[in-house]
Amino acid sequence: MNEKLKIGILGCRGIPNNYGGFEQCAEYLSHVLANKGHEVTVYNSSLHPYKLPKWKNVNIVSCKDPENKYGTFGQFIYDFNCIKDAKSRDFDITLHLGYTSSAIWFPFLDKKSHHVINMDGLEWKRNKYNSIVKRFLRFSEFLAMRFFDDHVADAMEIKEYLEHKYQKPLTYIPYGADVNCEASLGRFQYPKNEYDLVICRMEPENHVELIIQGHLKSKNTLPLIIIGNTTNDYGTYLKGKYEQSKVVFLEGIYNKGELESIRRGCRLYYHGHSVGGTNPSLLDAMASGCLICAHDNQFNREVLRDKHLYFKSEDDFVDLSRVQRSLFEEDIDDGQNRLHSLYNWDNIADMYEKFFYEKLGLKYERAAQPEVNEVLLDRQF
């Protein structure tokens, strides 16, 4: 019988997920670990709409977040407030999701707890940041690698990069997808296979403009549906320049069932992300059975291998209007099988649980299943 742990999860905006990748990770991971009998606490921003002290069987601690007043600087204050509160909770282990605005607070970490940090992607490569911010992000990366007890990477490319740079071992634990999401139509009314789709944050490194330009250049007669909040500067620019009958901006949609229905109905799903590790929206598209055309980079190829389509420039879109999904059904099925075997939240929670026990020097027992390294032997592009 495994000893029960007291686990704190910090670094996200909160659960249930209304935002993005780390929030999705916190939602699924906390729920599964709590179902195993552990006492799990997730820190929520005071700006998060969920205000109850428990979500399902997970404890919720709401901490003051002044991002609505101070912008990005407010994220640093929020992370400090979470880390400060965690010192009074006597966690056995804390999992910090990302290092961008939390690593500088390392002197305030509870010395009695074991601190694990998920290193996220190569944040300093994001185009939206100027040179000063990029230098700070490199420094923050260094602090996280230097002062946290252990480190997790959700992509092999990130693990290999950080191990080479800092000469420190990282543990690979992949990200997960919801493989059991039920579809609900909602207000979306486009016919099945009669539209192409993009779901992402409006950021330059997600190559939304390149996708739009390629779609228009290809003479594709289907509308390109773009789902994502356009209230930031880049989103406002894209919507103002490109919105037309063939390029439709639907803003953010956060109902999981509705998103699932939209993904399942698209002819082709474009994934333009180029910075970071295993991207959750890419896994969700795989889980939905989408035929995916992804930006050609090492992170996307690690997940998709050669089973889907890729683009690098506008010219790569020319022939995509003639792509027939029926020719890729076997490849789509292969991707979904890999999701069930590797990118599965139950399996990932087991990996985290085993990892926590090992780092705390505790005995761990679990039912037989593939080890992480066994799964990685099948990693071929």
C-alpha positions as CSV (number, residue, x, y, z in Angstrom):
1,M,0.0,0.0,0.0
2,N,1.5,3.3,-1.1
3,E,1.9,6.1,1.5
4,K,-0.4,9.0,0.7
5,L,1.2,12.3,-0.3
6,K,0.4,15.9,0.3
7,I,0.8,17.5,-3.1
8,G,0.7,21.2,-4.1
9,I,0.3,22.3,-7.8
10,L,1.4,25.9,-8.5
11,G,2.0,28.0,-11.6
12,C,-1.3,27.9,-13.4
13,R,-4.2,30.3,-13.5
14,G,-6.5,27.7,-11.9
15,I,-9.0,24.9,-12.4
16,P,-11.3,24.0,-13.9
17,N,-9.5,24.9,-17.0
18,N,-10.6,28.1,-18.7
19,Y,-7.2,29.2,-20.2
20,G,-4.7,26.8,-21.7
21,G,-2.1,24.0,-21.4
22,F,-0.8,24.2,-17.9
23,E,-4.4,24.7,-16.6
24,Q,-5.4,21.6,-18.5
25,C,-2.5,19.7,-17.0
26,A,-3.4,20.8,-13.5
27,E,-7.0,19.9,-13.9
28,Y,-6.5,16.3,-15.1
29,L,-3.4,15.5,-13.0
30,S,-4.9,16.8,-9.8
31,H,-8.1,15.0,-10.3
32,V,-6.5,11.6,-11.0
33,L,-4.0,11.9,-8.2
34,A,-6.7,12.9,-5.7
35,N,-8.7,9.9,-6.9
36,K,-5.7,7.8,-5.9
37,G,-6.1,9.0,-2.3
38,H,-3.5,11.8,-2.3
39,E,-4.3,15.2,-0.7
40,V,-4.0,17.5,-3.7
41,T,-4.1,21.3,-3.7
42,V,-4.2,23.5,-6.8
43,Y,-3.6,27.3,-6.6
44,N,-6.1,29.4,-8.4
45,S,-5.8,33.0,-9.4
46,S,-8.2,35.4,-7.7
47,L,-9.3,36.3,-11.2
48,H,-10.5,32.8,-11.9
49,P,-14.3,32.5,-12.1
50,Y,-14.3,29.4,-9.9
51,K,-14.5,30.5,-6.2
52,L,-15.3,27.3,-4.2
53,P,-12.7,25.7,-1.9
54,K,-13.0,22.4,-3.6
55,W,-13.3,21.2,-7.2
56,K,-14.4,17.6,-7.3
57,N,-12.0,16.1,-4.8
58,V,-9.2,18.7,-5.2
59,N,-8.5,21.5,-2.7
60,I,-8.5,25.0,-4.2
61,V,-6.5,27.9,-2.7
62,S,-7.3,31.2,-4.3
63,C,-4.4,33.7,-4.2
64,K,-4.4,37.4,-5.0
65,D,-3.6,38.1,-8.7
66,P,-3.3,41.7,-9.8
67,E,-2.7,41.0,-13.4
68,N,-5.8,42.9,-14.3
69,K,-4.2,46.0,-12.8
70,Y,-0.5,45.6,-13.6
71,G,-0.4,43.4,-16.7
72,T,2.4,40.9,-16.9
73,F,4.0,42.1,-13.7
74,G,0.9,41.0,-11.9
75,Q,1.8,37.4,-12.8
76,F,5.0,37.7,-10.8
77,I,3.0,38.9,-7.8
78,Y,0.5,36.1,-8.1
79,D,3.3,33.5,-8.2
80,F,4.9,35.0,-5.2
81,N,1.6,34.9,-3.3
82,C,1.2,31.2,-4.2
83,I,4.7,30.3,-3.1
84,K,4.4,32.3,0.1
85,D,1.1,30.5,1.0
86,A,2.5,27.1,0.1
87,K,5.1,27.5,3.0
88,S,2.2,27.2,5.5
89,R,0.7,24.0,3.9
90,D,3.5,21.5,4.7
91,F,3.4,19.9,1.3
92,D,5.5,16.7,0.8
93,I,6.1,17.8,-2.8
94,T,5.2,20.8,-5.0
95,L,4.8,20.8,-8.8
96,H,5.5,24.2,-10.3
97,L,4.1,24.5,-13.9
98,G,6.5,26.7,-15.8
99,Y,9.4,28.9,-14.7
100,T,8.7,32.2,-16.5
101,S,7.4,34.2,-13.5
102,S,8.1,31.9,-10.6
103,A,11.8,31.0,-10.7
104,I,13.0,34.3,-9.3
105,W,11.1,33.5,-6.0
106,F,13.3,30.5,-5.3
107,P,14.6,32.0,-2.0
108,F,11.0,31.8,-0.6
109,L,10.5,28.1,-1.4
110,D,9.6,26.0,1.6
111,K,12.8,24.2,2.6
112,K,10.8,21.3,4.0
113,S,9.1,20.5,0.7
114,H,10.6,18.9,-2.4
115,H,10.1,21.2,-5.4
116,V,9.7,19.9,-8.9
117,I,9.3,22.2,-11.9
118,N,8.0,21.5,-15.3
119,M,10.3,23.5,-17.6
120,D,7.7,24.2,-20.3
121,G,9.1,25.3,-23.7
122,L,11.8,27.6,-24.9
123,E,10.0,30.7,-23.7
124,W,12.8,33.1,-24.7
125,K,12.2,32.2,-28.4
126,R,8.8,33.7,-28.5
127,N,8.6,36.5,-31.1
128,K,6.3,38.6,-28.9
129,Y,9.1,39.4,-26.5
130,N,11.7,42.1,-27.0
131,S,15.5,41.5,-26.4
132,I,15.3,42.5,-22.7
133,V,12.5,40.2,-21.9
134,K,14.2,37.3,-23.8
135,R,17.4,37.9,-21.7
136,F,15.3,37.8,-18.5
137,L,13.6,34.5,-19.6
138,R,17.0,32.9,-20.2
139,F,18.0,34.0,-16.7
140,S,14.8,32.6,-15.3
141,E,15.4,29.3,-17.1
142,F,18.9,29.2,-15.4
143,L,17.4,29.9,-11.9
144,A,14.8,27.2,-12.4
145,M,17.5,24.7,-13.4
146,R,19.8,25.8,-10.6
147,F,17.6,26.1,-7.6
148,F,14.6,23.7,-7.9
149,D,15.1,20.1,-6.7
150,D,14.0,18.3,-9.8
151,H,13.0,19.0,-13.3
152,V,10.4,17.6,-15.8
153,A,10.2,18.1,-19.5
154,D,7.1,17.1,-21.5
155,A,9.0,16.8,-24.8
156,M,12.2,15.0,-25.6
157,E,13.6,17.9,-27.5
158,I,13.3,20.1,-24.4
159,K,14.8,17.4,-22.2
160,E,17.8,17.0,-24.5
161,Y,18.3,20.7,-24.9
162,L,18.3,21.5,-21.2
163,E,20.4,18.5,-20.3
164,H,23.1,19.5,-22.8
165,K,23.0,23.1,-21.7
166,Y,23.0,22.6,-17.9
167,Q,24.6,19.2,-17.6
168,K,21.7,18.1,-15.3
169,P,19.3,15.2,-15.8
170,L,15.6,15.8,-16.5
171,T,12.7,13.4,-16.4
172,Y,10.6,13.1,-19.4
173,I,6.9,12.9,-18.7
174,P,4.7,13.7,-21.7
175,Y,1.6,15.8,-21.8
176,G,-1.9,14.4,-22.1
177,A,-5.1,14.7,-24.1
178,D,-8.7,14.1,-23.2
179,V,-9.4,10.9,-25.2
180,N,-13.0,10.6,-23.8
181,C,-14.4,14.1,-24.5
182,E,-18.0,14.0,-25.7
183,A,-19.1,16.3,-28.5
184,S,-21.9,18.8,-28.3
185,L,-22.9,21.0,-31.3
186,G,-23.5,24.3,-29.5
187,R,-23.9,27.3,-31.8
188,F,-21.5,26.1,-34.5
189,Q,-23.4,25.4,-37.8
190,Y,-20.8,24.7,-40.5
191,P,-21.3,21.4,-42.4
192,K,-18.9,18.5,-41.7
193,N,-15.8,18.5,-43.9
194,E,-16.8,21.9,-45.3
195,Y,-14.3,24.0,-43.4
196,D,-10.6,24.1,-42.3
197,L,-9.7,24.9,-38.7
198,V,-7.2,26.7,-36.5
199,I,-7.5,26.8,-32.7
200,C,-4.8,28.7,-30.9
201,R,-3.7,31.8,-29.0
202,M,-3.1,34.8,-31.3
203,E,0.7,34.9,-31.1
204,P,3.2,35.4,-33.9
205,E,5.0,32.1,-33.1
206,N,1.8,30.2,-33.8
207,H,2.0,31.3,-37.4
208,V,-1.6,32.2,-37.8
209,E,-0.9,34.8,-40.4
210,L,1.2,32.4,-42.5
211,I,-1.7,29.9,-42.3
212,I,-4.2,32.6,-43.5
213,Q,-1.9,33.7,-46.3
214,G,-1.3,30.2,-47.4
215,H,-5.0,29.4,-47.3
216,L,-5.9,32.4,-49.5
217,K,-3.0,31.8,-51.9
218,S,-4.0,28.2,-52.4
219,K,-7.4,29.2,-53.8
220,N,-9.0,26.9,-51.3
221,T,-12.8,27.5,-51.6
222,L,-13.6,26.3,-48.0
223,P,-13.7,28.8,-45.2
224,L,-10.9,28.9,-42.7
225,I,-12.4,29.0,-39.2
226,I,-10.1,30.6,-36.6
227,I,-10.9,30.1,-32.9
228,G,-9.0,32.2,-30.3
229,N,-9.3,35.4,-28.4
230,T,-8.4,38.3,-30.7
231,T,-8.4,41.1,-28.0
232,N,-4.6,41.3,-27.9
233,D,-2.6,43.5,-30.4
234,Y,-1.7,40.6,-32.7
235,G,-5.2,39.2,-32.7
236,T,-6.7,42.7,-33.4
237,Y,-4.3,43.1,-36.3
238,L,-5.1,39.7,-37.9
239,K,-8.9,40.2,-37.6
240,G,-8.7,43.7,-39.0
241,K,-6.6,42.7,-42.0
242,Y,-8.0,39.3,-42.9
243,E,-11.6,38.8,-41.7
244,Q,-13.8,38.0,-44.8
245,S,-16.1,35.3,-46.0
246,K,-13.2,32.8,-46.4
247,V,-11.5,33.7,-43.1
248,V,-13.9,33.6,-40.1
249,F,-12.8,34.6,-36.6
250,L,-15.0,33.0,-33.9
251,E,-13.1,34.3,-30.8
252,G,-12.5,32.0,-27.9
253,I,-14.7,29.0,-27.3
254,Y,-14.1,27.2,-24.0
255,N,-16.9,24.7,-23.9
256,K,-15.1,21.3,-24.3
257,G,-18.0,19.5,-25.9
258,E,-18.5,22.3,-28.5
259,L,-14.8,22.4,-29.3
260,E,-14.8,18.6,-29.7
261,S,-17.6,18.8,-32.2
262,I,-15.9,21.5,-34.2
263,R,-12.6,19.6,-34.3
264,R,-14.3,16.4,-35.4
265,G,-16.1,18.2,-38.2
266,C,-13.2,19.9,-39.9
267,R,-11.7,18.7,-43.2
268,L,-8.2,19.9,-42.2
269,Y,-6.8,21.1,-38.9
270,Y,-3.8,23.6,-39.0
271,H,-1.4,23.6,-36.1
272,G,1.1,26.5,-36.3
273,H,2.8,26.3,-32.9
274,S,6.6,26.4,-33.2
275,V,7.9,27.1,-29.6
276,G,7.5,24.9,-26.6
277,G,7.2,21.2,-25.9
278,T,4.2,18.9,-26.4
279,N,1.4,21.2,-27.2
280,P,-2.0,20.3,-25.7
281,S,-4.1,21.7,-28.6
282,L,-2.1,19.4,-31.0
283,L,-2.9,16.3,-28.8
284,D,-6.6,17.4,-28.6
285,A,-6.7,17.5,-32.4
286,M,-5.2,14.0,-32.6
287,A,-7.7,12.7,-30.0
288,S,-10.5,14.2,-32.1
289,G,-9.4,12.3,-35.2
290,C,-8.4,15.4,-37.1
291,L,-6.2,15.3,-40.2
292,I,-3.5,17.7,-39.2
293,C,-1.3,20.0,-41.1
294,A,1.4,21.3,-38.7
295,H,4.3,23.7,-38.8
296,D,7.4,21.7,-39.6
297,N,9.5,21.8,-36.5
298,Q,11.1,19.2,-34.1
299,F,8.4,19.6,-31.5
300,N,5.5,18.8,-33.8
301,R,7.3,16.0,-35.5
302,E,8.1,14.4,-32.2
303,V,4.3,14.0,-31.6
304,L,3.0,13.5,-35.2
305,R,6.0,11.7,-36.7
306,D,5.4,11.4,-40.5
307,K,1.8,10.5,-40.1
308,H,0.3,13.9,-41.0
309,L,1.1,16.9,-43.2
310,Y,3.5,19.8,-42.7
311,F,4.1,23.3,-43.9
312,K,6.9,25.8,-43.7
313,S,5.9,28.5,-46.3
314,E,2.9,29.7,-48.2
315,D,3.8,27.5,-51.2
316,D,3.2,24.4,-49.1
317,F,-0.5,25.2,-49.0
318,V,-1.0,25.1,-52.8
319,D,-2.0,21.5,-53.0
320,L,-3.8,21.3,-49.6
321,S,-7.1,22.3,-51.1
322,R,-7.1,18.9,-52.9
323,V,-6.2,16.8,-49.8
324,Q,-8.7,13.9,-49.2
325,R,-9.0,12.8,-45.6
326,S,-9.9,9.3,-46.7
327,L,-6.3,8.7,-47.8
328,F,-5.0,9.3,-44.2
329,E,-7.4,7.3,-42.1
330,E,-4.8,4.7,-41.2
331,D,-2.4,7.4,-40.1
332,I,-5.1,9.1,-38.1
333,D,-5.9,5.8,-36.4
334,D,-2.2,5.3,-35.6
335,G,-2.0,8.7,-33.9
336,Q,-5.1,7.9,-31.8
337,N,-3.6,4.6,-30.7
338,R,-0.4,6.4,-29.6
339,L,-2.5,8.8,-27.6
340,H,-4.1,6.0,-25.7
341,S,-0.7,4.4,-25.0
342,L,1.5,7.4,-24.3
343,Y,-0.4,10.7,-24.1
344,N,-3.0,9.4,-21.7
345,W,-3.7,11.3,-18.5
346,D,-4.1,8.1,-16.4
347,N,-0.7,6.9,-17.5
348,I,0.8,10.3,-17.1
349,A,-0.5,10.6,-13.6
350,D,1.0,7.2,-12.8
351,M,4.3,8.5,-14.2
352,Y,4.1,11.6,-12.0
353,E,3.1,9.6,-9.0
354,K,6.0,7.2,-9.4
355,F,8.4,10.1,-10.0
356,F,7.2,11.8,-6.7
357,Y,7.7,8.7,-4.7
358,E,11.2,8.1,-6.1
359,K,12.3,11.7,-5.3
360,L,10.9,11.5,-1.8
361,G,12.7,8.1,-1.3
362,L,9.5,6.3,-0.7
363,K,8.4,2.8,-1.7
364,Y,6.1,2.7,-4.7
365,E,3.9,-0.1,-6.0
366,R,1.7,0.0,-9.1
367,A,0.0,-2.3,-11.6
368,A,2.2,-3.5,-14.5
369,Q,2.4,-1.0,-17.4
370,P,5.0,0.2,-19.9
371,E,7.8,2.2,-18.3
372,V,8.5,5.7,-19.8
373,N,11.8,4.5,-21.3
374,E,10.0,1.6,-23.0
375,V,7.6,4.0,-24.7
376,L,10.5,6.1,-25.9
377,L,12.1,3.2,-27.7
378,D,9.3,3.7,-30.3
379,R,10.2,7.3,-30.9
380,Q,10.9,7.5,-34.6
381,F,10.3,10.4,-36.9
